[in-house]
């Protein structure tokens, strides 16, 4: 997949929107039965939440929208199933339509639509749109994965995480769109469950934390209304997974952060609502339809033989967090659960890919917070599950070019992965890019950050880059290496921002670790 930006790219990106005026004849899309059903008028603005695509395959892509004319009040749709026509074309003016059909937006799933389109050509751009009740959606642009056996080429991946509505605008996405990634990997904290704050840059909807389905729907709808996020979703396919704030801070399996305040039954009801709302708002396949308080999110995507992407779920199957250093080294603790761990190890051992990427919501490299002698760890991260982490790092020695893509920290933390962090001289077995947040922590005080974190660098010699600006990471992946750029913005407390490249790094094929360019 090529990440090159053509001189006409801006015109191409906007051509689809300009073409919508020519679509007044779209009544012809619908079969007679659907046209009859459509005569029941819908409220205006059914496509207020935009469009998205995700989980690209060589021959397929998921197309998404959700009908919501009153998005912050449950959606505002009538309590009936609604036909939604979709089209996918090889050009932004829809002169070469290659697939079309009718999906059904059902009340049980918040009138969301997930179309799993197959039979497409590999490594191709496509444009898509929806129509319902005589109304047209914006035009989205997407791309399929390369052919299964293709060994070379170029893949451009953007890594994003942690977008807190109240901490700022999602301005990094405006720059990300201009960088034209082939795919966006989002590794968690798409929403935050916190109550509205009078001191935030923007204020959460509602009157408290979400617990029920309608509350979670409203929170997702608010986040989807950010114009830069909406434009990015319409500009490239996403591969998503969740962390904790999509449900409840630092939850583990079916254990909430505060079990003294949320009973098991109450929390499983919250999980059920949160997972359903997550599915309803994400461009994922039917394999992710929740089953009560459970949802299948770990999965594997192939980008030819250039890259295999293993998407983890580090929340649903984990043991409760340790509370001491001794507990963090307990071999019985698991982050992944037995089945997911076998799935990951098997996928790494038998991978045909040049690069083996792992999307992990939380940091894998050690973070020793104690300056000088001794260790102090974050127990919610992989440091709290050290036996399983260390066993996985030992596996990396037999894996072709493992690279971990992470979020959670609200910081850029780029590290070598060592086989044994207790021994600084142990072999480097991989690389980890902890992407900074889109907006969480707002415009951070850089001097205060340096005062807090720089003294810890001597105790963490595997850290290669540490920074506290907001932004995202961009990777150009080729057979010979990965060229990484840390892209940051000057502010998220205003609707517009100035982007720049903070740092350039490289991972060489066959040479584990990260090198600052």
C-alpha positions, 0 to 999 in steps of 0.5 A: 500500500502506498502512503505517498500524497499526490499533489491533487490529494486535497481535491480528491479528498473533497471530491466525494462531498462535492459529488453528493449534489449529483446524487439526487437521483439516488431513489434508483438505488432502492428496490421497490420494497425498500422504497415503499418502507422509506415512505415513512419519513425520517427526521432530518439529520440521520447521518449526523455521526458520519461514516467509517470503515475498518478491518481491511482484508485483501478482498473486503472492508467493513462500512459503518454508519449509525442513524441518529438525528438527535445523537445526544438524546438516545439517537432520536430514531423511530422504534422500527427497522429502517432500510439503508442503501449503500454504495461502494465505487472506484471513484469519488463521483460514483461513476464506477460502482462496484458493490451496492446493497441494502442494510437494515438499521435496527433499534436493538443496535441503536440503528447502527449499520455494519456492512461487511463488503467482500469480493473487492480487489486487493490494495485498492482505494474505494469510496462509499456512501449511505442513503436513508429516508431520502437523505445522503451521508457524507462520502467516505474513502477506504482501502483494502489490504494487499494481496495475501502473497505480496511480499514487498510494497509500502504500508503507512500506519497511524497509531492513536489512542486516548482522546478525552473530550473534556481535555481538548479538541482532537486536533491531531486528526487534522494532520493525520488526515493530511499524512494519508495513512493506509490504516489507523490503529486505535489502541484504546480510550476512544471515550472517557466515562468521567462525569461532566467537568465545569473546568474542562475545555469541553464538557461531557454530556449528561449528568454523571458517568454512563452506566446504561446503554442509552448513556453510553450511546450518548457519550459515543455520539458526542465524541463522534461529533468532533469534526477532525475525528469524523473526517479521519474516520471518513478518510481511512479505515480504522482497526480498533480495540478498547482499553479501560475508559470505554467502560470504567477506569482500570477495570479487570475482567468483571472486576470494577475499579471500585468493587465496594461501590459497584456490585458484580451484577451491577458491573456486568450490566455496565459491561453489557451496556458499554460493550454493546455501545462500543460495537454500535459505534465501531467499524468492526465485523459481526464477530464482535457482536457482544454476548452480554458482558463479553465481546470478541476483540482480539483478532489478526489482520494480514497486510500481505507478507509485509506485516501481520497485525495482532490486535490484543484485548488486555482487559477482558481476560486479565487477573485483578491488578497486583498491589505489591512488587511481590504480587506483580511477579506472581506467575499465576497472574495473566494479562491475556488469559490462557486462550488469547495467549495461545492464540498470540504465541501461535500467531507469532511462531507461525507468521509468514510476515516480515514484520509482526506488529502487536497492538497492545493497549498498555505498555510492555516495556518496564517503567521503573518509577523509583529513582535510584535503588529499588523498583516501583511499577504501574501495576495496571500495565504489563509491569504488573504481570511480569511472569507472563510479560517475560515469557512473551519477551522470550518468545520474541527471540524467535519472531521475525521483527516484533514491534509493539504499538501501545497507548494508555500513557498519554506520553510518547515512550519509545523503548527497546524491549529486552528479554529481561528488564531485571538485567539491563545487559540482556538481549534486545528482542523487539521495539515498542512505540507508546503513542502519546494521547490525542487529547488526554492531559491537554496541553501539558506543562513541559517543564513540569513533565521534565522535572518529574520524568527526566530523573527516572531515565537512568533507571530505564536505559531502554527508553529511547524517547520520552515526551509529553506533547499531544499527537500520534505516531506515523509508520512507513513500513517496508521490508528493509525497515520501519521509519517512524515519525512522532507527530505532535501539535502545539495545542489541543485547547483550541479547535485548530493547531499547528503540527510538526515532526517532533522526532524520527526513528527507525527500526531496521529489519533483523536488528531488534530495537529502535534507533533515533535518526 
